[in-house]
Amino acid sequence: MIKKLLIPFLIILLVAGASVYYYVFIYSTQHHRNINKEESVFIVADSLIQAYGNNETSANAKYLNKVLEIKGVLIDTATNQQQALTLTMGDKNNLTFVYVTLNSLPTASFKLGDSIKVKGVCAGLLSDIVINDAVLIK
């Protein structure tokens, strides 16, 4: 009886393992969004912050998981745990900012206080509005 159950169990386990391997190492590495080719919605950082501050549900309907082109004042730069460059945009007097993670190091130079423009995918509001896979636009 055990042998009859063991063979189908091993086959199911093998198929599941192969499926997980394919998704993690093959499919996910080849199917990233190319934000440079996607159409974007233009918005100023302070307007995006205000939209999320007024009504998060409505702002999520408009911006969540969409490619945004955001213009704003650079107030901080840092490096995250994955060693990617992060930019904080907005007004220093606000409690909420736009937190941008760049997908590559920019070729253009910038400094704190500069007005910059980035294009990336909106991940919604955590404590700040999170933009992922972004690129710096001249």
Buried (B, 14 or more C-beta within 10 A) or exposed (E): EEEEEEEEEEEEEEEEEEEEEEEEEEEEEEEEEEBEEEEBEEBBBBEBBEBBBEEBEEBBEBBBEBBBBBBBBBBEBEEEEEEBBBBBBBBEEBEBBBBBBBBEEBEEEEEEEEEBBBBBBBBBBEEBBBBBBBBBBE
